[in-house]
């Protein structure tokens, strides 16, 4: 029986998003606290989604905010040390902040989930 919020399919999507955000809330503080470097940004499985590959083998599926993916890729190409400096969980989802990327503003990426390392 469909509900006003979009029916059972939407309820399932919301529960899946909550589960992913809960898992990231456990993982991200360790990555930030240990200052694990970003090693690469690769093409992701979907349009406008990239793979953020960390030095410890963690791979995050991320979407750029305001050109963030391009700035991270350029910083890595220029051999800057890029690390996660923070993260937040809000209505828009989980967002990570990266340090070591040149520019006047902080670089933020929306985390869509985890990916298997190759």
PyMOL commands that place a pseudoatom at each C-alpha (Angstrom):
pseudoatom trace, name=CA, resn=UNK, resi=1, chain=A, elem=C, hetatm=0, pos=[0.000, 0.000, 0.000]
pseudoatom trace, name=CA, resn=UNK, resi=2, chain=A, elem=C, hetatm=0, pos=[1.692, 3.222, -1.164]
pseudoatom trace, name=CA, resn=UNK, resi=3, chain=A, elem=C, hetatm=0, pos=[2.146, 5.971, 1.377]
pseudoatom trace, name=CA, resn=UNK, resi=4, chain=A, elem=C, hetatm=0, pos=[2.182, 9.718, 0.871]
pseudoatom trace, name=CA, resn=UNK, resi=5, chain=A, elem=C, hetatm=0, pos=[5.991, 9.747, 1.120]
pseudoatom trace, name=CA, resn=UNK, resi=6, chain=A, elem=C, hetatm=0, pos=[6.452, 7.786, -2.122]
pseudoatom trace, name=CA, resn=UNK, resi=7, chain=A, elem=C, hetatm=0, pos=[5.471, 4.248, -1.322]
pseudoatom trace, name=CA, resn=UNK, resi=8, chain=A, elem=C, hetatm=0, pos=[7.463, 1.188, -0.368]
pseudoatom trace, name=CA, resn=UNK, resi=9, chain=A, elem=C, hetatm=0, pos=[10.189, 1.810, -2.966]
pseudoatom trace, name=CA, resn=UNK, resi=10, chain=A, elem=C, hetatm=0, pos=[10.981, 5.231, -1.526]
pseudoatom trace, name=CA, resn=UNK, resi=11, chain=A, elem=C, hetatm=0, pos=[10.910, 3.845, 2.012]
pseudoatom trace, name=CA, resn=UNK, resi=12, chain=A, elem=C, hetatm=0, pos=[13.436, 1.196, 0.957]
pseudoatom trace, name=CA, resn=UNK, resi=13, chain=A, elem=C, hetatm=0, pos=[15.673, 3.863, -0.642]
pseudoatom trace, name=CA, resn=UNK, resi=14, chain=A, elem=C, hetatm=0, pos=[15.557, 5.987, 2.505]
pseudoatom trace, name=CA, resn=UNK, resi=15, chain=A, elem=C, hetatm=0, pos=[16.467, 2.996, 4.681]
pseudoatom trace, name=CA, resn=UNK, resi=16, chain=A, elem=C, hetatm=0, pos=[19.375, 2.109, 2.356]
pseudoatom trace, name=CA, resn=UNK, resi=17, chain=A, elem=C, hetatm=0, pos=[20.633, 5.721, 2.476]
pseudoatom trace, name=CA, resn=UNK, resi=18, chain=A, elem=C, hetatm=0, pos=[20.449, 5.676, 6.293]
pseudoatom trace, name=CA, resn=UNK, resi=19, chain=A, elem=C, hetatm=0, pos=[22.374, 2.393, 6.448]
pseudoatom trace, name=CA, resn=UNK, resi=20, chain=A, elem=C, hetatm=0, pos=[25.128, 3.772, 4.189]
pseudoatom trace, name=CA, resn=UNK, resi=21, chain=A, elem=C, hetatm=0, pos=[25.340, 6.987, 6.235]
pseudoatom trace, name=CA, resn=UNK, resi=22, chain=A, elem=C, hetatm=0, pos=[25.531, 4.941, 9.465]
pseudoatom trace, name=CA, resn=UNK, resi=23, chain=A, elem=C, hetatm=0, pos=[28.429, 2.880, 8.052]
pseudoatom trace, name=CA, resn=UNK, resi=24, chain=A, elem=C, hetatm=0, pos=[30.235, 6.035, 6.919]
pseudoatom trace, name=CA, resn=UNK, resi=25, chain=A, elem=C, hetatm=0, pos=[29.749, 7.575, 10.385]
pseudoatom trace, name=CA, resn=UNK, resi=26, chain=A, elem=C, hetatm=0, pos=[31.837, 4.696, 11.750]
pseudoatom trace, name=CA, resn=UNK, resi=27, chain=A, elem=C, hetatm=0, pos=[34.497, 4.764, 9.007]
pseudoatom trace, name=CA, resn=UNK, resi=28, chain=A, elem=C, hetatm=0, pos=[35.132, 8.460, 8.349]
pseudoatom trace, name=CA, resn=UNK, resi=29, chain=A, elem=C, hetatm=0, pos=[36.286, 9.585, 11.824]
pseudoatom trace, name=CA, resn=UNK, resi=30, chain=A, elem=C, hetatm=0, pos=[39.173, 7.104, 11.598]
pseudoatom trace, name=CA, resn=UNK, resi=31, chain=A, elem=C, hetatm=0, pos=[40.193, 8.298, 8.131]
pseudoatom trace, name=CA, resn=UNK, resi=32, chain=A, elem=C, hetatm=0, pos=[40.116, 11.920, 9.296]
pseudoatom trace, name=CA, resn=UNK, resi=33, chain=A, elem=C, hetatm=0, pos=[41.886, 11.220, 12.596]
pseudoatom trace, name=CA, resn=UNK, resi=34, chain=A, elem=C, hetatm=0, pos=[44.668, 9.197, 10.961]
pseudoatom trace, name=CA, resn=UNK, resi=35, chain=A, elem=C, hetatm=0, pos=[44.987, 11.725, 8.098]
pseudoatom trace, name=CA, resn=UNK, resi=36, chain=A, elem=C, hetatm=0, pos=[44.908, 8.940, 5.511]
pseudoatom trace, name=CA, resn=UNK, resi=37, chain=A, elem=C, hetatm=0, pos=[46.069, 10.413, 2.175]
pseudoatom trace, name=CA, resn=UNK, resi=38, chain=A, elem=C, hetatm=0, pos=[44.013, 10.348, -0.994]
pseudoatom trace, name=CA, resn=UNK, resi=39, chain=A, elem=C, hetatm=0, pos=[45.961, 8.412, -3.645]
pseudoatom trace, name=CA, resn=UNK, resi=40, chain=A, elem=C, hetatm=0, pos=[43.731, 8.773, -6.712]
pseudoatom trace, name=CA, resn=UNK, resi=41, chain=A, elem=C, hetatm=0, pos=[40.446, 9.924, -8.155]
pseudoatom trace, name=CA, resn=UNK, resi=42, chain=A, elem=C, hetatm=0, pos=[39.100, 7.577, -10.815]
pseudoatom trace, name=CA, resn=UNK, resi=43, chain=A, elem=C, hetatm=0, pos=[36.016, 7.476, -12.965]
pseudoatom trace, name=CA, resn=UNK, resi=44, chain=A, elem=C, hetatm=0, pos=[33.065, 6.059, -11.057]
pseudoatom trace, name=CA, resn=UNK, resi=45, chain=A, elem=C, hetatm=0, pos=[30.358, 3.636, -12.074]
pseudoatom trace, name=CA, resn=UNK, resi=46, chain=A, elem=C, hetatm=0, pos=[27.830, 6.410, -12.713]
pseudoatom trace, name=CA, resn=UNK, resi=47, chain=A, elem=C, hetatm=0, pos=[27.892, 9.765, -14.443]
pseudoatom trace, name=CA, resn=UNK, resi=48, chain=A, elem=C, hetatm=0, pos=[29.194, 12.567, -12.161]
pseudoatom trace, name=CA, resn=UNK, resi=49, chain=A, elem=C, hetatm=0, pos=[30.409, 10.030, -9.566]
pseudoatom trace, name=CA, resn=UNK, resi=50, chain=A, elem=C, hetatm=0, pos=[34.081, 9.286, -8.960]
pseudoatom trace, name=CA, resn=UNK, resi=51, chain=A, elem=C, hetatm=0, pos=[36.087, 6.832, -6.927]
pseudoatom trace, name=CA, resn=UNK, resi=52, chain=A, elem=C, hetatm=0, pos=[38.171, 8.488, -4.212]
pseudoatom trace, name=CA, resn=UNK, resi=53, chain=A, elem=C, hetatm=0, pos=[40.936, 5.968, -3.465]
pseudoatom trace, name=CA, resn=UNK, resi=54, chain=A, elem=C, hetatm=0, pos=[42.621, 6.257, -0.082]
pseudoatom trace, name=CA, resn=UNK, resi=55, chain=A, elem=C, hetatm=0, pos=[46.112, 5.031, 0.882]
pseudoatom trace, name=CA, resn=UNK, resi=56, chain=A, elem=C, hetatm=0, pos=[44.671, 2.410, 3.273]
pseudoatom trace, name=CA, resn=UNK, resi=57, chain=A, elem=C, hetatm=0, pos=[42.650, 0.745, 0.506]
pseudoatom trace, name=CA, resn=UNK, resi=58, chain=A, elem=C, hetatm=0, pos=[39.336, 2.438, 1.317]
pseudoatom trace, name=CA, resn=UNK, resi=59, chain=A, elem=C, hetatm=0, pos=[37.473, 3.548, -1.797]
pseudoatom trace, name=CA, resn=UNK, resi=60, chain=A, elem=C, hetatm=0, pos=[34.617, 6.035, -1.540]
pseudoatom trace, name=CA, resn=UNK, resi=61, chain=A, elem=C, hetatm=0, pos=[32.106, 6.802, -4.258]
pseudoatom trace, name=CA, resn=UNK, resi=62, chain=A, elem=C, hetatm=0, pos=[31.873, 10.596, -4.334]
pseudoatom trace, name=CA, resn=UNK, resi=63, chain=A, elem=C, hetatm=0, pos=[30.116, 13.348, -6.239]
pseudoatom trace, name=CA, resn=UNK, resi=64, chain=A, elem=C, hetatm=0, pos=[31.769, 16.721, -6.618]
pseudoatom trace, name=CA, resn=UNK, resi=65, chain=A, elem=C, hetatm=0, pos=[30.301, 19.882, -5.180]
pseudoatom trace, name=CA, resn=UNK, resi=66, chain=A, elem=C, hetatm=0, pos=[31.226, 23.053, -7.081]
pseudoatom trace, name=CA, resn=UNK, resi=67, chain=A, elem=C, hetatm=0, pos=[33.923, 21.357, -9.168]
pseudoatom trace, name=CA, resn=UNK, resi=68, chain=A, elem=C, hetatm=0, pos=[35.451, 19.541, -6.209]
pseudoatom trace, name=CA, resn=UNK, resi=69, chain=A, elem=C, hetatm=0, pos=[36.368, 16.347, -8.077]
pseudoatom trace, name=CA, resn=UNK, resi=70, chain=A, elem=C, hetatm=0, pos=[38.297, 18.266, -10.723]
pseudoatom trace, name=CA, resn=UNK, resi=71, chain=A, elem=C, hetatm=0, pos=[40.163, 20.273, -8.063]
pseudoatom trace, name=CA, resn=UNK, resi=72, chain=A, elem=C, hetatm=0, pos=[41.144, 17.091, -6.202]
pseudoatom trace, name=CA, resn=UNK, resi=73, chain=A, elem=C, hetatm=0, pos=[42.331, 15.428, -9.426]
pseudoatom trace, name=CA, resn=UNK, resi=74, chain=A, elem=C, hetatm=0, pos=[44.414, 18.491, -10.288]
pseudoatom trace, name=CA, resn=UNK, resi=75, chain=A, elem=C, hetatm=0, pos=[45.949, 18.660, -6.791]
pseudoatom trace, name=CA, resn=UNK, resi=76, chain=A, elem=C, hetatm=0, pos=[46.931, 14.991, -7.003]
pseudoatom trace, name=CA, resn=UNK, resi=77, chain=A, elem=C, hetatm=0, pos=[48.380, 15.511, -10.481]
pseudoatom trace, name=CA, resn=UNK, resi=78, chain=A, elem=C, hetatm=0, pos=[50.448, 18.406, -9.098]
pseudoatom trace, name=CA, resn=UNK, resi=79, chain=A, elem=C, hetatm=0, pos=[51.632, 16.063, -6.301]
pseudoatom trace, name=CA, resn=UNK, resi=80, chain=A, elem=C, hetatm=0, pos=[49.920, 17.861, -3.417]
pseudoatom trace, name=CA, resn=UNK, resi=81, chain=A, elem=C, hetatm=0, pos=[49.236, 15.806, -0.285]
pseudoatom trace, name=CA, resn=UNK, resi=82, chain=A, elem=C, hetatm=0, pos=[45.435, 15.581, -0.134]
pseudoatom trace, name=CA, resn=UNK, resi=83, chain=A, elem=C, hetatm=0, pos=[43.783, 14.305, 3.058]
pseudoatom trace, name=CA, resn=UNK, resi=84, chain=A, elem=C, hetatm=0, pos=[40.318, 14.234, 4.575]
pseudoatom trace, name=CA, resn=UNK, resi=85, chain=A, elem=C, hetatm=0, pos=[40.121, 17.019, 7.143]
pseudoatom trace, name=CA, resn=UNK, resi=86, chain=A, elem=C, hetatm=0, pos=[36.496, 16.650, 8.183]
pseudoatom trace, name=CA, resn=UNK, resi=87, chain=A, elem=C, hetatm=0, pos=[33.095, 15.227, 7.468]
pseudoatom trace, name=CA, resn=UNK, resi=88, chain=A, elem=C, hetatm=0, pos=[29.473, 16.017, 8.238]
pseudoatom trace, name=CA, resn=UNK, resi=89, chain=A, elem=C, hetatm=0, pos=[26.124, 14.300, 8.017]
pseudoatom trace, name=CA, resn=UNK, resi=90, chain=A, elem=C, hetatm=0, pos=[23.097, 16.395, 7.168]
pseudoatom trace, name=CA, resn=UNK, resi=91, chain=A, elem=C, hetatm=0, pos=[19.896, 16.401, 5.155]
pseudoatom trace, name=CA, resn=UNK, resi=92, chain=A, elem=C, hetatm=0, pos=[21.913, 16.408, 1.917]
pseudoatom trace, name=CA, resn=UNK, resi=93, chain=A, elem=C, hetatm=0, pos=[23.818, 13.288, 2.987]
pseudoatom trace, name=CA, resn=UNK, resi=94, chain=A, elem=C, hetatm=0, pos=[27.404, 12.713, 4.068]
pseudoatom trace, name=CA, resn=UNK, resi=95, chain=A, elem=C, hetatm=0, pos=[29.931, 15.331, 2.950]
pseudoatom trace, name=CA, resn=UNK, resi=96, chain=A, elem=C, hetatm=0, pos=[33.723, 15.150, 3.356]
pseudoatom trace, name=CA, resn=UNK, resi=97, chain=A, elem=C, hetatm=0, pos=[36.089, 18.118, 3.441]
pseudoatom trace, name=CA, resn=UNK, resi=98, chain=A, elem=C, hetatm=0, pos=[39.537, 17.749, 1.898]
pseudoatom trace, name=CA, resn=UNK, resi=99, chain=A, elem=C, hetatm=0, pos=[42.749, 19.579, 2.719]
pseudoatom trace, name=CA, resn=UNK, resi=100, chain=A, elem=C, hetatm=0, pos=[45.760, 20.059, 0.443]
pseudoatom trace, name=CA, resn=UNK, resi=101, chain=A, elem=C, hetatm=0, pos=[43.665, 21.227, -2.500]
pseudoatom trace, name=CA, resn=UNK, resi=102, chain=A, elem=C, hetatm=0, pos=[44.552, 24.706, -3.705]
pseudoatom trace, name=CA, resn=UNK, resi=103, chain=A, elem=C, hetatm=0, pos=[41.883, 27.358, -3.935]
pseudoatom trace, name=CA, resn=UNK, resi=104, chain=A, elem=C, hetatm=0, pos=[40.213, 30.020, -1.875]
pseudoatom trace, name=CA, resn=UNK, resi=105, chain=A, elem=C, hetatm=0, pos=[37.465, 27.787, -0.466]
pseudoatom trace, name=CA, resn=UNK, resi=106, chain=A, elem=C, hetatm=0, pos=[37.412, 24.373, 1.152]
pseudoatom trace, name=CA, resn=UNK, resi=107, chain=A, elem=C, hetatm=0, pos=[36.836, 21.407, -1.140]
pseudoatom trace, name=CA, resn=UNK, resi=108, chain=A, elem=C, hetatm=0, pos=[33.772, 19.325, -0.352]
pseudoatom trace, name=CA, resn=UNK, resi=109, chain=A, elem=C, hetatm=0, pos=[32.615, 16.047, -1.868]
pseudoatom trace, name=CA, resn=UNK, resi=110, chain=A, elem=C, hetatm=0, pos=[29.292, 14.300, -1.261]
pseudoatom trace, name=CA, resn=UNK, resi=111, chain=A, elem=C, hetatm=0, pos=[29.886, 10.655, -0.364]
pseudoatom trace, name=CA, resn=UNK, resi=112, chain=A, elem=C, hetatm=0, pos=[27.486, 8.334, -2.173]
pseudoatom trace, name=CA, resn=UNK, resi=113, chain=A, elem=C, hetatm=0, pos=[28.803, 5.143, -0.609]
pseudoatom trace, name=CA, resn=UNK, resi=114, chain=A, elem=C, hetatm=0, pos=[31.679, 2.691, -0.404]
pseudoatom trace, name=CA, resn=UNK, resi=115, chain=A, elem=C, hetatm=0, pos=[33.197, 0.816, -3.304]
pseudoatom trace, name=CA, resn=UNK, resi=116, chain=A, elem=C, hetatm=0, pos=[35.277, -2.339, -3.550]
pseudoatom trace, name=CA, resn=UNK, resi=117, chain=A, elem=C, hetatm=0, pos=[38.981, -1.671, -4.079]
pseudoatom trace, name=CA, resn=UNK, resi=118, chain=A, elem=C, hetatm=0, pos=[40.335, -3.151, -7.319]
for i in range(1, 118): cmd.bond("trace and resi %d" % i, "trace and resi %d" % (i + 1))
show_as sticks, trace
zoom trace
